[in-house]
Amino acid sequence: MAMHSDEAVIRCEGVWKIFGSRAREALDAVKLKGLTKDEIRDRYDCVVGVQDASFDVARGEIFCIMGLSGSGKSTLIRHINRLIEPTAGEIRIEGQDINALTQKDLRALRAEKIGMVFQNMALMPHRTVLENVAFSQEVRGHDTRARTENALRAIRAVELNGWESKYPDELSGGMQQRVGLARAIAADPAILLMDEPFSALDPLIRRQLQDKFMALSAEMHKTTLFITHDLDEAIRIGDRIAIMKDGVLVQIGTPEDIVTNPADDYVADFVAGISKLELVSAGKIMEPIEAYILRKGPLDIEACPEAHPDNSLNQLVDLSIATQHPIVVKVDGKALGVVTKNALLRGVKGETAPANAA
């Protein structure tokens, strides 16, 4: 799993987007007077779409932005390749300020570094699967042989072998989304921007495509900004998640962080129904072994089942069922912590280890 680092492929700093003819006045009013979105709308006839958004996406990371309809997530992603111009703030791709690019350089950035996958793939009905996948390379002037080879490679990657000569109306919805994904990766871009790509699909097909996307992302080392309104999807595929509400990034963290330590009631309501069994790890709920021994007395470590800090609650439950002993958490043979049955129960509720564990 990719982690947040200084090697930011995508970096947004203080990005604002206010729609309306008086956007600059509205922005000044928000900053100086702290006006709300409703007050900006009433006084300036402007809509605040994104409010002071800052985040980094590390190389190879899948960064999910999750929010309800109208939260600003799709507006934000369209800033990354400058389909939308920010009212204020800075967006950098591999250190390059994209707001400073000429139109020519911007087209080159979009063509060479960024692939896009959206919910409505807008496949060309008069072109075959192969022709649709190769189209973006055709526009870029690649020769026929090169674009065909790249397109066939991408088609194999999404497991549409044998469908190259078919037309979009001969494909299911899930297969059409695979064509869209293949089209995005055919030119091997470093960055993928994905806006609700699977949301219109049936649950089973959606899960299959999530699996395929995660496998491809790991294999091809793509840096991905993934937009979704579905927290289950964000938790399943995201290395980190940003929760967005009313144009504001409310919380950014790993799925485990979001579930076990929600920043406010809004996030807590979102994660309330999420199963913790695969999300919460032993490292989050264990008690330091010194504290356990001080509290409970000597521990026969050899009699206890062993776990790693990354083991999930599901794995811990399986270990705990077969014994009355607590679980000892080890790294490289060294005992670091203890997970009791009470700690497991707290973990299922999404609670981390308190100062004085029971």
Beta strands, then each sheet from edge to edge (+ up, - down):
strand 1: 8-19
strand 2: 47-58
strand 3: 62-66
strand 4: 88-93
strand 5: 96-97
strand 6: 114-118
strand 7: 191-195
strand 8: 223-228
strand 9: 240-245
strand 10: 248-253
strand 11: 287-288
strand 12: 306-307
strand 13: 327-331
strand 14: 334-339
sheet 1: 2+ 1- 4+ 5-
sheet 2: 6+ 7+ 8+ 3+ 9+ 10-
sheet 3: 11+ 14- 13+ 12+
end
